[in-house]
Amino acid sequence: MHTSNSVEYLKMLCPNYKGELYYRDVKAITDDNLITASSAGGLLFARNILAKLDVFSQDTLDAWYNYFNTGDAKYFYNLMQTLEN
């Protein structure tokens, strides 16, 4: 599985593109060790990488993502609390 900006975009850049069967119209996707994202999926791309590398606990990763996705300070405090454990 993989993603990008669109199938049409991939075909424009690579006229011989034949991966439609594996294309998913999402901002970011992980398929085993392959992590791809559209140009709008930078935050999800980073989240998928951090998850794959097991950098944070799930609680910390969720708080990190929620903070940067929303900018809501409550998630920043949640993030700090997860790091205290």
N, CA, C and O atoms as a GROMACS GRO file, in nm:
protein
  340
    1MET      N    1   0.083  -0.117   0.000
    1MET     CA    2   0.000   0.000   0.000
    1MET      C    3   0.089   0.125   0.000
    1MET      O    4   0.198   0.126   0.056
    2HIS      N    5   0.039   0.228  -0.064
    2HIS     CA    6   0.109   0.357  -0.066
    2HIS      C    7   0.009   0.467  -0.096
    2HIS      O    8  -0.105   0.442  -0.134
    3THR      N    9   0.054   0.590  -0.077
    3THR     CA   10  -0.028   0.706  -0.109
    3THR      C   11   0.059   0.813  -0.171
    3THR      O   12   0.181   0.799  -0.180
    4SER      N   13  -0.005   0.919  -0.213
    4SER     CA   14   0.061   1.036  -0.270
    4SER      C   15  -0.044   1.146  -0.277
    4SER      O   16  -0.143   1.141  -0.205
    5ASN      N   17  -0.024   1.243  -0.362
    5ASN     CA   18  -0.123   1.350  -0.377
    5ASN      C   19  -0.247   1.303  -0.452
    5ASN      O   20  -0.357   1.351  -0.425
    6SER      N   21  -0.231   1.211  -0.545
    6SER     CA   22  -0.342   1.148  -0.617
    6SER      C   23  -0.283   1.051  -0.718
    6SER      O   24  -0.164   1.059  -0.750
    7VAL      N   25  -0.364   0.961  -0.768
    7VAL     CA   26  -0.319   0.869  -0.874
    7VAL      C   27  -0.282   0.950  -0.997
    7VAL      O   28  -0.183   0.922  -1.065
    8GLU      N   29  -0.363   1.052  -1.027
    8GLU     CA   30  -0.335   1.135  -1.145
    8GLU      C   31  -0.200   1.205  -1.133
    8GLU      O   32  -0.127   1.217  -1.231
    9TYR      N   33  -0.169   1.250  -1.014
    9TYR     CA   34  -0.039   1.314  -0.989
    9TYR      C   35   0.075   1.215  -1.015
    9TYR      O   36   0.174   1.249  -1.079
   10LEU      N   37   0.059   1.093  -0.965
   10LEU     CA   38   0.163   0.992  -0.988
   10LEU      C   39   0.179   0.962  -1.137
   10LEU      O   40   0.291   0.948  -1.186
   11LYS      N   41   0.068   0.954  -1.209
   11LYS     CA   42   0.074   0.925  -1.352
   11LYS      C   43   0.133   1.043  -1.430
   11LYS      O   44   0.197   1.023  -1.534
   12MET      N   45   0.112   1.164  -1.381
   12MET     CA   46   0.171   1.281  -1.446
   12MET      C   47   0.324   1.277  -1.432
   12MET      O   48   0.397   1.307  -1.526
   13LEU      N   49   0.371   1.241  -1.312
   13LEU     CA   50   0.515   1.235  -1.287
   13LEU      C   51   0.581   1.111  -1.346
   13LEU      O   52   0.696   1.113  -1.389
   14CYS      N   53   0.504   1.004  -1.347
   14CYS     CA   54   0.557   0.876  -1.396
   14CYS      C   55   0.451   0.811  -1.486
   14CYS      O   56   0.368   0.734  -1.438
   15PRO      N   57   0.454   0.841  -1.614
   15PRO     CA   58   0.351   0.791  -1.706
   15PRO      C   59   0.335   0.638  -1.705
   15PRO      O   60   0.229   0.588  -1.743
   16ASN      N   61   0.437   0.566  -1.664
   16ASN     CA   62   0.429   0.420  -1.661
   16ASN      C   63   0.385   0.366  -1.525
   16ASN      O   64   0.395   0.245  -1.501
   17TYR      N   65   0.337   0.451  -1.438
   17TYR     CA   66   0.290   0.409  -1.305
   17TYR      C   67   0.182   0.303  -1.319
   17TYR      O   68   0.085   0.321  -1.393
   18LYS      N   69   0.198   0.193  -1.248
   18LYS     CA   70   0.103   0.081  -1.255
   18LYS      C   71   0.058   0.035  -1.115
   18LYS      O   72   0.016  -0.079  -1.098
   19GLY      N   73   0.068   0.124  -1.016
   19GLY     CA   74   0.041   0.083  -0.879
   19GLY      C   75  -0.097   0.115  -0.826
   19GLY      O   76  -0.118   0.118  -0.705
   20GLU      N   77  -0.193   0.139  -0.916
   20GLU     CA   78  -0.327   0.178  -0.872
   20GLU      C   79  -0.388   0.079  -0.773
   20GLU      O   80  -0.460   0.120  -0.682
   21LEU      N   81  -0.362  -0.048  -0.790
   21LEU     CA   82  -0.417  -0.150  -0.701
   21LEU      C   83  -0.373  -0.129  -0.557
   21LEU      O   84  -0.446  -0.162  -0.464
   22TYR      N   85  -0.255  -0.074  -0.538
   22TYR     CA   86  -0.198  -0.056  -0.404
   22TYR      C   87  -0.211   0.087  -0.353
   22TYR      O   88  -0.172   0.116  -0.240
   23TYR      N   89  -0.266   0.176  -0.434
   23TYR     CA   90  -0.280   0.316  -0.396
   23TYR      C   91  -0.399   0.332  -0.302
   23TYR      O   92  -0.505   0.274  -0.323
   24ARG      N   93  -0.380   0.413  -0.197
   24ARG     CA   94  -0.488   0.446  -0.104
   24ARG      C   95  -0.500   0.598  -0.098
   24ARG      O   96  -0.399   0.668  -0.086
   25ASP      N   97  -0.621   0.648  -0.106
   25ASP     CA   98  -0.647   0.792  -0.104
   25ASP      C   99  -0.660   0.839   0.040
   25ASP      O  100  -0.769   0.870   0.087
   26VAL      N  101  -0.546   0.844   0.109
   26VAL     CA  102  -0.538   0.889   0.248
   26VAL      C  103  -0.418   0.982   0.261
   26VAL      O  104  -0.334   0.987   0.172
   27LYS      N  105  -0.410   1.056   0.370
   27LYS     CA  106  -0.298   1.150   0.388
   27LYS      C  107  -0.166   1.078   0.413
   27LYS      O  108  -0.062   1.124   0.366
   28ALA      N  109  -0.169   0.966   0.485
   28ALA     CA  110  -0.046   0.890   0.513
   28ALA      C  111  -0.084   0.746   0.540
   28ALA      O  112  -0.194   0.716   0.588
   29ILE      N  113   0.008   0.656   0.508
   29ILE     CA  114  -0.018   0.513   0.528
   29ILE      C  115   0.114   0.441   0.554
   29ILE      O  116   0.219   0.478   0.502
   30THR      N  117   0.104   0.338   0.637
   30THR     CA  118   0.218   0.250   0.665
   30THR      C  119   0.181   0.110   0.618
   30THR      O  120   0.075   0.059   0.652
   31ASP      N  121   0.269   0.050   0.541
   31ASP     CA  122   0.253  -0.088   0.498
   31ASP      C  123   0.385  -0.158   0.523
   31ASP      O  124   0.479  -0.146   0.444
   32ASP      N  125   0.392  -0.231   0.633
   32ASP     CA  126   0.515  -0.294   0.678
   32ASP      C  127   0.620  -0.185   0.701
   32ASP      O  128   0.601  -0.101   0.789
   33ASN      N  129   0.729  -0.184   0.626
   33ASN     CA  130   0.833  -0.083   0.646
   33ASN      C  131   0.824   0.033   0.547
   33ASN      O  132   0.912   0.119   0.545
   34LEU      N  133   0.720   0.036   0.466
   34LEU     CA  134   0.701   0.145   0.371
   34LEU      C  135   0.602   0.245   0.430
   34LEU      O  136   0.487   0.210   0.460
   35ILE      N  137   0.646   0.369   0.446
   35ILE     CA  138   0.561   0.476   0.498
   35ILE      C  139   0.557   0.585   0.392
   35ILE      O  140   0.661   0.638   0.353
   36THR      N  141   0.437   0.620   0.347
   36THR     CA  142   0.422   0.723   0.244
   36THR      C  143   0.316   0.823   0.289
   36THR      O  144   0.232   0.793   0.374
   37ALA      N  145   0.322   0.943   0.229
   37ALA     CA  146   0.226   1.047   0.262
   37ALA      C  147   0.205   1.138   0.144
   37ALA      O  148   0.290   1.149   0.055
   38SER      N  149   0.091   1.204   0.145
   38SER     CA  150   0.066   1.309   0.046
   38SER      C  151   0.135   1.436   0.096
   38SER      O  152   0.188   1.439   0.207
   39SER      N  153   0.133   1.540   0.015
   39SER     CA  154   0.195   1.665   0.057
   39SER      C  155   0.119   1.728   0.174
   39SER      O  156   0.174   1.812   0.244
   40ALA      N  157  -0.006   1.688   0.196
   40ALA     CA  158  -0.085   1.738   0.309
   40ALA      C  159  -0.073   1.649   0.431
   40ALA      O  160  -0.135   1.677   0.534
   41GLY      N  161   0.005   1.543   0.423
   41GLY     CA  162   0.011   1.444   0.531
   41GLY      C  163   0.136   1.447   0.615
   41GLY      O  164   0.170   1.346   0.675
   42GLY      N  165   0.205   1.559   0.620
   42GLY     CA  166   0.331   1.565   0.693
   42GLY      C  167   0.323   1.524   0.839
   42GLY      O  168   0.408   1.450   0.887
   43LEU      N  169   0.221   1.571   0.910
   43LEU     CA  170   0.208   1.538   1.051
   43LEU      C  171   0.178   1.389   1.070
   43LEU      O  172   0.236   1.325   1.157
   44LEU      N  173   0.088   1.335   0.989
   44LEU     CA  174   0.059   1.191   0.998
   44LEU      C  175   0.180   1.108   0.957
   44LEU      O  176   0.205   1.001   1.013
   45PHE      N  177   0.256   1.157   0.858
   45PHE     CA  178   0.379   1.089   0.816
   45PHE      C  179   0.475   1.080   0.935
   45PHE      O  180   0.531   0.973   0.962
   46ALA      N  181   0.493   1.191   1.004
   46ALA     CA  182   0.581   1.191   1.122
   46ALA      C  183   0.528   1.097   1.229
   46ALA      O  184   0.605   1.024   1.291
   47ARG      N  185   0.396   1.099   1.251
   47ARG     CA  186   0.338   1.010   1.352
   47ARG      C  187   0.362   0.863   1.316
   47ARG      O  188   0.399   0.783   1.402
   48ASN      N  189   0.343   0.829   1.190
   48ASN     CA  190   0.364   0.690   1.147
   48ASN      C  191   0.510   0.649   1.164
   48ASN      O  192   0.537   0.535   1.201
   49ILE      N  193   0.602   0.738   1.136
   49ILE     CA  194   0.744   0.708   1.154
   49ILE      C  195   0.776   0.687   1.303
   49ILE      O  196   0.841   0.590   1.339
   50LEU      N  197   0.729   0.779   1.388
   50LEU     CA  198   0.752   0.766   1.531
   50LEU      C  199   0.692   0.636   1.585
   50LEU      O  200   0.753   0.569   1.669
   51ALA      N  201   0.574   0.600   1.536
   51ALA     CA  202   0.511   0.475   1.579
   51ALA      C  203   0.593   0.355   1.533
   51ALA      O  204   0.616   0.262   1.611
   52LYS      N  205   0.637   0.357   1.408
   52LYS     CA  206   0.714   0.244   1.355
   52LYS      C  207   0.845   0.225   1.430
   52LYS      O  208   0.888   0.112   1.456
   53LEU      N  209   0.908   0.337   1.465
   53LEU     CA  210   1.035   0.331   1.538
   53LEU      C  211   1.016   0.309   1.688
   53LEU      O  212   1.114   0.294   1.761
   54ASP      N  213   0.890   0.308   1.733
   54ASP     CA  214   0.856   0.286   1.874
   54ASP      C  215   0.929   0.387   1.964
   54ASP      O  216   0.984   0.351   2.067
   55VAL      N  217   0.927   0.513   1.922
   55VAL     CA  218   0.996   0.620   1.993
   55VAL      C  219   0.924   0.653   2.125
   55VAL      O  220   0.990   0.675   2.227
   56PHE      N  221   0.791   0.658   2.122
   56PHE     CA  222   0.712   0.695   2.239
   56PHE      C  223   0.615   0.583   2.276
   56PHE      O  224   0.586   0.495   2.195
   57SER      N  225   0.567   0.588   2.399
   57SER     CA  226   0.455   0.501   2.436
   57SER      C  227   0.334   0.546   2.354
   57SER      O  228   0.333   0.656   2.299
   58GLN      N  229   0.232   0.463   2.347
   58GLN     CA  230   0.112   0.500   2.271
   58GLN      C  231   0.047   0.625   2.329
   58GLN      O  232   0.001   0.711   2.254
   59ASP      N  233   0.042   0.636   2.463
   59ASP     CA  234  -0.017   0.754   2.526
   59ASP      C  235   0.058   0.882   2.488
   59ASP      O  236  -0.003   0.984   2.458
   60THR      N  237   0.191   0.875   2.489
   60THR     CA  238   0.272   0.992   2.454
   60THR      C  239   0.254   1.026   2.307
   60THR      O  240   0.240   1.143   2.271
   61LEU      N  241   0.254   0.925   2.221
   61LEU     CA  242   0.236   0.949   2.078
   61LEU      C  243   0.100   1.013   2.051
   61LEU      O  244   0.090   1.105   1.970
   62ASP      N  245  -0.005   0.964   2.117
   62ASP     CA  246  -0.138   1.021   2.098
   62ASP      C  247  -0.142   1.167   2.144
   62ASP      O  248  -0.198   1.252   2.075
   63ALA      N  249  -0.083   1.196   2.260
   63ALA     CA  250  -0.081   1.333   2.311
   63ALA      C  251   0.002   1.423   2.219
   63ALA      O  252  -0.037   1.537   2.193
   64TRP      N  253   0.114   1.373   2.172
   64TRP     CA  254   0.200   1.449   2.079
   64TRP      C  255   0.121   1.484   1.953
   64TRP      O  256   0.119   1.600   1.911
   65TYR      N  257   0.057   1.384   1.895
   65TYR     CA  258  -0.020   1.406   1.773
   65TYR      C  259  -0.136   1.502   1.797
   65TYR      O  260  -0.157   1.595   1.719
   66ASN      N  261  -0.210   1.481   1.904
   66ASN     CA  262  -0.325   1.567   1.932
   66ASN      C  263  -0.283   1.712   1.952
   66ASN      O  264  -0.351   1.804   1.906
   67TYR      N  265  -0.170   1.734   2.020
   67TYR     CA  266  -0.122   1.870   2.040
   67TYR      C  267  -0.087   1.936   1.907
   67TYR      O  268  -0.134   2.046   1.877
   68PHE      N  269  -0.004   1.870   1.828
   68PHE     CA  270   0.038   1.931   1.702
   68PHE      C  271  -0.072   1.935   1.597
   68PHE      O  272  -0.068   2.018   1.506
   69ASN      N  273  -0.170   1.849   1.608
   69ASN     CA  274  -0.282   1.850   1.514
   69ASN      C  275  -0.381   1.962   1.546
   69ASN      O  276  -0.440   2.021   1.455
   70THR      N  277  -0.398   1.992   1.675
   70THR     CA  278  -0.499   2.091   1.714
   70THR      C  279  -0.439   2.222   1.766
   70THR      O  280  -0.502   2.327   1.754
   71GLY      N  281  -0.320   2.216   1.823
   71GLY     CA  282  -0.262   2.333   1.886
   71GLY      C  283  -0.324   2.364   2.022
   71GLY      O  284  -0.291   2.465   2.083
   72ASP      N  285  -0.412   2.278   2.069
   72ASP     CA  286  -0.481   2.297   2.195
   72ASP      C  287  -0.385   2.269   2.311
   72ASP      O  288  -0.326   2.161   2.320
   73ALA      N  289  -0.369   2.367   2.401
   73ALA     CA  290  -0.274   2.356   2.512
   73ALA      C  291  -0.303   2.238   2.603
   73ALA      O  292  -0.211   2.185   2.666
   74LYS      N  293  -0.428   2.195   2.612
   74LYS     CA  294  -0.458   2.081   2.700
   74LYS      C  295  -0.380   1.957   2.657
   74LYS      O  296  -0.340   1.876   2.740
   75TYR      N  297  -0.357   1.942   2.527
   75TYR     CA  298  -0.280   1.827   2.480
   75TYR      C  299  -0.133   1.842   2.510
   75TYR      O  300  -0.062   1.743   2.528
   76PHE      N  301  -0.085   1.966   2.516
   76PHE     CA  302   0.054   1.988   2.557
   76PHE      C  303   0.073   1.940   2.700
   76PHE      O  304   0.171   1.873   2.731
   77TYR      N  305  -0.021   1.975   2.788
   77TYR     CA  306  -0.011   1.931   2.927
   77TYR      C  307  -0.026   1.780   2.937
   77TYR      O  308   0.042   1.716   3.018
   78ASN      N  309  -0.114   1.721   2.856
   78ASN     CA  310  -0.124   1.574   2.852
   78ASN      C  311   0.009   1.513   2.809
   78ASN      O  312   0.054   1.414   2.866
   79LEU      N  313   0.071   1.574   2.708
   79LEU     CA  314   0.200   1.525   2.660
   79LEU      C  315   0.303   1.529   2.771
   79LEU      O  316   0.374   1.431   2.794
   80MET      N  317   0.313   1.640   2.841
   80MET     CA  318   0.411   1.652   2.950
   80MET      C  319   0.384   1.550   3.059
   80MET      O  320   0.478   1.495   3.117
   81GLN      N  321   0.257   1.524   3.088
   81GLN     CA  322   0.223   1.426   3.191
   81GLN      C  323   0.265   1.286   3.149
   81GLN      O  324   0.308   1.207   3.233
   82THR      N  325   0.253   1.253   3.021
   82THR     CA  326   0.292   1.119   2.976
   82THR      C  327   0.443   1.099   2.987
   82THR      O  328   0.490   0.986   3.003
   83LEU      N  329   0.518   1.208   2.977
   83LEU     CA  330   0.664   1.198   2.985
   83LEU      C  331   0.714   1.182   3.129
   83LEU      O  332   0.827   1.141   3.151
   84GLU      N  333   0.629   1.214   3.225
   84GLU     CA  334   0.666   1.201   3.366
   84GLU      C  335   0.664   1.057   3.413
   84GLU      O  336   0.727   1.024   3.513
   85ASN      N  337   0.592   0.972   3.343
   85ASN     CA  338   0.577   0.831   3.384
   85ASN      C  339   0.700   0.751   3.354
   85ASN      O  340   0.704   0.632   3.382
   0.00000   0.00000   0.00000
